[in-house]
Amino acid sequence: MKQADKHTFSTLSLNSENMYHGHLILVNRYHPIRWQNDDGILLNRMRLIDGIHHNIMLEHTAAAMLGKLLKACNAEHGIVPVSGYRSKAEQKNIYDQSLYENGLEFTKQYVARPNESEHQTGMAIDVGERKEEIDFICPSFPDHGVCRTFRQRASEYGFIKRYAKEKEQLTGISDEPWHFRYVGYPHAALMEKHQLCLEEYIQFLKNYEFHGEHLLVDDEAIEIYYVKAGETVTQIPLVDGARCEISGNNVDGFIVTLFHQEYSDGYR
């Protein structure tokens, strides 16, 4: 029996533009941001104990979960948020300045072009080890102490280390131990378990279309499936009685994550 046959469901109609929004959108040089402005991003200003980083902002869910992650790691005074949300203009200024100061090769490795940067989504955060001087482009984030704890626990709170050395050919960006991206739970945990970067994970989820077998997580408490986008309108099947999250993938469809009732209270 296919997973879809086990439930009753209704449908939700989404326009094609919805495919470019959500926690699981893939943003890179081949899949740039498709919206024209940031009006659709609900941003929260970071509220950290020392009050120094009040100008750093993130998408509201990412901001809340980052706060929980920092608290869980006792990292509020050991890790410094360096850069969060950036407007297109800010990203262009950073890119142009890096070109001037560091040259093309360095900039291509570590700085995305405008509309190709995850920072414009509000779901990416650069973090650094608290030091007297912090490099804005490449902050120090070593694999020991509180930084290691942060990295080890990040997936529990929906964050992934976005750019790894062994994935450079796929991501187009060099290894960045300091750059974390919010994708939500359980997706971050699944990516870590299967050692997939976001480019690979988006492709992996296409194996679990709605009318086939679904991806089941945590003893079937969570159910994930992919729905290919239509030309103008897409009908998204939703299982009755389950809390759901829907994200476009910024490529060709939508990812539906269902949280069944028995799991809801335990979700972070």
C-alpha positions as CSV (number, residue, x, y, z in Angstrom):
1,M,0.0,0.0,0.0
2,K,1.3,3.5,-0.9
3,Q,1.6,5.9,1.9
4,A,-1.0,8.3,0.4
5,D,-3.6,5.5,0.5
6,K,-3.3,5.3,4.4
7,H,-4.9,8.8,5.0
8,T,-7.7,11.0,4.0
9,F,-6.6,14.3,2.6
10,S,-7.7,17.7,1.2
11,T,-5.9,20.0,-1.2
12,L,-4.5,23.4,-1.1
13,S,-4.0,25.5,-4.2
14,L,-0.7,27.4,-4.5
15,N,0.5,29.8,-7.2
16,S,3.8,29.1,-9.0
17,E,5.4,32.1,-7.2
18,N,5.0,30.2,-3.9
19,M,7.7,27.8,-5.1
20,Y,10.3,30.5,-4.4
21,H,9.6,30.8,-0.7
22,G,10.0,28.6,2.3
23,H,12.7,27.2,4.7
24,L,13.9,24.6,2.1
25,I,14.5,26.9,-0.9
26,L,17.8,26.2,-2.7
27,V,19.7,29.4,-3.4
28,N,22.9,29.2,-5.4
29,R,24.4,30.5,-8.7
30,Y,22.1,28.3,-10.7
31,H,18.9,29.0,-8.6
32,P,18.9,32.7,-7.6
33,I,16.4,34.4,-5.5
34,R,13.3,35.0,-7.6
35,W,11.4,37.6,-5.6
36,Q,11.9,41.3,-6.3
37,N,12.1,42.6,-2.8
38,D,12.2,41.3,0.8
39,D,8.6,42.3,1.8
40,G,7.7,38.7,2.2
41,I,10.4,38.0,4.8
42,L,9.3,38.3,8.4
43,L,12.4,39.4,10.2
44,N,13.3,39.3,13.9
45,R,16.1,41.3,15.4
46,M,18.6,39.2,17.3
47,R,18.3,39.7,21.1
48,L,21.5,38.6,22.7
49,I,22.6,38.9,26.3
50,D,25.5,41.4,25.7
51,G,23.4,43.6,23.5
52,I,26.2,44.2,21.0
53,H,24.7,42.5,18.0
54,H,21.3,44.3,17.9
55,N,21.6,45.1,14.2
56,I,21.7,41.4,13.1
57,M,18.4,40.1,11.9
58,L,17.1,36.7,10.8
59,E,13.9,35.3,9.5
60,H,11.6,35.0,12.5
61,T,11.7,31.2,12.9
62,A,15.5,31.0,12.2
63,A,16.1,33.7,14.8
64,A,14.0,31.9,17.5
65,M,15.8,28.6,16.8
66,L,19.2,30.1,16.8
67,G,18.5,31.6,20.2
68,K,17.5,28.2,21.5
69,L,20.6,26.6,20.0
70,L,23.0,29.2,21.5
71,K,21.3,28.7,24.9
72,A,21.5,24.9,24.7
73,C,25.2,25.1,24.0
74,N,25.8,27.7,26.7
75,A,27.3,29.7,23.8
76,E,25.8,33.2,24.3
77,H,29.2,34.6,25.4
78,G,31.5,32.3,23.4
79,I,30.0,32.6,19.9
80,V,29.4,35.8,18.1
81,P,26.7,36.1,15.3
82,V,28.7,38.0,12.6
83,S,26.3,38.4,9.7
84,G,22.6,37.5,9.2
85,Y,20.0,39.0,6.8
86,R,21.4,41.2,4.0
87,S,19.5,43.2,1.5
88,K,20.4,42.9,-2.2
89,A,22.2,46.2,-2.0
90,E,24.2,45.1,1.0
91,Q,25.2,41.9,-0.7
92,K,26.3,43.8,-3.8
93,N,28.4,46.2,-1.6
94,I,30.1,43.2,0.2
95,Y,30.7,41.5,-3.2
96,D,32.2,44.6,-4.8
97,Q,34.3,45.4,-1.7
98,S,35.7,41.9,-1.6
99,L,36.5,42.1,-5.3
100,Y,38.4,45.3,-4.7
101,E,40.3,44.1,-1.6
102,N,40.7,40.3,-2.2
103,G,40.4,39.8,-5.9
104,L,38.2,37.6,-8.1
105,E,39.4,34.1,-7.1
106,F,39.0,34.7,-3.4
107,T,35.6,36.4,-3.8
108,K,34.2,33.6,-6.0
109,Q,35.1,31.1,-3.3
110,Y,33.6,32.9,-0.3
111,V,31.2,35.6,-1.4
112,A,28.0,35.0,-3.4
113,R,26.8,37.4,-6.0
114,P,23.7,39.5,-5.4
115,N,20.5,37.3,-5.5
116,E,22.7,34.2,-5.2
117,S,23.3,34.6,-1.5
118,E,21.4,32.8,1.2
119,H,21.9,35.8,3.5
120,Q,19.2,37.6,1.4
121,T,16.6,35.0,2.5
122,G,17.2,35.8,6.2
123,M,17.8,32.1,6.9
124,A,21.6,32.1,6.9
125,I,23.9,33.1,9.8
126,D,27.6,33.5,9.9
127,V,29.0,32.8,13.4
128,G,32.4,33.3,14.9
129,E,34.5,32.5,17.9
130,R,34.4,35.5,20.3
131,K,37.8,37.3,19.7
132,E,39.2,40.8,19.9
133,E,39.1,41.0,16.1
134,I,36.7,39.1,13.9
135,D,37.0,38.7,10.1
136,F,33.6,39.6,8.6
137,I,34.1,37.4,5.5
138,C,35.9,34.4,7.1
139,P,35.3,34.5,10.9
140,S,37.2,32.0,13.0
141,F,35.0,29.0,14.0
142,P,37.3,26.2,15.2
143,D,36.3,22.5,15.6
144,H,36.7,22.5,19.4
145,G,35.1,23.9,22.5
146,V,31.8,25.6,22.3
147,C,32.1,26.0,18.5
148,R,32.3,22.2,18.2
149,T,29.3,21.8,20.5
150,F,27.3,24.3,18.4
151,R,28.2,22.4,15.2
152,Q,27.3,19.0,16.8
153,R,23.9,20.2,18.0
154,A,22.9,22.5,15.1
155,S,20.8,19.9,13.3
156,E,18.6,19.4,16.4
157,Y,17.5,23.0,16.0
158,G,17.1,22.9,12.2
159,F,20.5,24.3,11.1
160,I,23.0,22.8,8.7
161,K,26.6,23.7,8.0
162,R,25.9,24.8,4.5
163,Y,29.2,24.6,2.7
164,A,31.6,21.7,3.2
165,K,35.0,21.0,1.6
166,E,33.9,17.7,0.0
167,K,30.8,19.4,-1.5
168,E,32.5,22.3,-3.2
169,Q,31.8,21.1,-6.7
170,L,28.1,21.0,-6.0
171,T,27.7,24.1,-3.9
172,G,30.1,26.3,-5.8
173,I,31.4,27.7,-2.5
174,S,34.5,26.8,-0.6
175,D,34.4,25.2,2.9
176,E,32.9,27.7,5.3
177,P,32.8,26.3,8.9
178,W,31.1,29.5,10.1
179,H,28.1,29.6,7.7
180,F,24.9,27.9,8.9
181,R,21.6,27.8,7.2
182,Y,18.2,27.1,8.7
183,V,16.2,24.4,6.9
184,G,14.1,23.2,9.9
185,Y,13.8,19.9,11.7
186,P,13.8,17.0,10.6
187,H,15.4,18.1,7.4
188,A,18.7,19.3,9.0
189,A,18.9,15.9,10.8
190,L,18.3,13.9,7.7
191,M,20.9,15.9,5.7
192,E,23.4,15.3,8.5
193,K,22.5,11.6,8.7
194,H,22.9,11.0,4.9
195,Q,25.8,13.5,4.5
196,L,23.9,15.5,1.9
197,C,24.3,19.1,1.0
198,L,21.2,21.1,0.2
199,E,21.7,20.6,-3.6
200,E,21.7,16.8,-3.0
201,Y,18.9,16.8,-0.5
202,I,16.5,18.7,-2.8
203,Q,17.2,16.0,-5.5
204,F,16.9,13.2,-2.9
205,L,13.4,14.3,-1.8
206,K,12.1,13.8,-5.4
207,N,12.2,10.1,-4.7
208,Y,9.3,10.6,-2.4
209,E,6.4,11.9,-4.5
210,F,3.0,12.2,-3.0
211,H,1.5,9.2,-5.0
212,G,4.4,7.0,-4.0
213,E,6.2,6.0,-0.8
214,H,6.7,8.9,1.6
215,L,9.8,9.6,3.6
216,L,9.0,8.6,7.2
217,V,11.0,9.9,10.2
218,D,11.0,9.3,13.9
219,D,8.8,6.1,13.9
220,E,6.5,7.6,11.3
221,A,5.7,10.6,13.5
222,I,6.9,12.8,10.6
223,E,6.0,12.3,7.0
224,I,7.7,14.1,4.0
225,Y,6.8,14.1,0.3
226,Y,7.5,16.1,-2.8
227,V,4.9,17.7,-5.2
228,K,6.0,18.8,-8.6
229,A,4.9,22.4,-9.4
230,G,2.3,23.0,-12.1
231,E,2.8,25.8,-14.7
232,T,0.6,28.3,-12.9
233,V,-1.2,26.6,-10.0
234,T,-0.2,23.5,-8.0
235,Q,-2.7,21.4,-6.0
236,I,-0.9,20.4,-2.7
237,P,-2.5,17.3,-1.0
238,L,-2.6,17.7,2.7
239,V,-3.3,14.8,5.1
240,D,-6.3,15.6,7.4
241,G,-5.5,16.0,11.1
242,A,-1.8,16.5,10.7
243,R,0.1,19.8,11.2
244,C,2.0,20.6,8.0
245,E,4.7,22.8,6.7
246,I,5.0,23.5,3.0
247,S,8.1,24.9,1.4
248,G,8.9,25.6,-2.2
249,N,12.3,24.3,-3.3
250,N,13.1,27.2,-5.7
251,V,13.7,24.6,-8.4
252,D,10.6,22.8,-9.6
253,G,8.2,22.0,-6.8
254,F,7.1,21.9,-3.2
255,I,8.1,19.8,-0.1
256,V,5.4,18.9,2.4
257,T,6.3,18.0,6.0
258,L,3.6,16.5,8.1
259,F,3.7,16.3,11.9
260,H,1.2,13.8,13.1
261,Q,-0.7,14.5,16.3
262,E,1.3,12.1,18.5
263,Y,4.5,13.9,17.6
264,S,3.4,17.5,17.9
265,D,4.2,18.1,21.6
266,G,7.7,16.7,21.2
267,Y,8.7,18.9,18.2
268,R,11.2,21.7,19.0
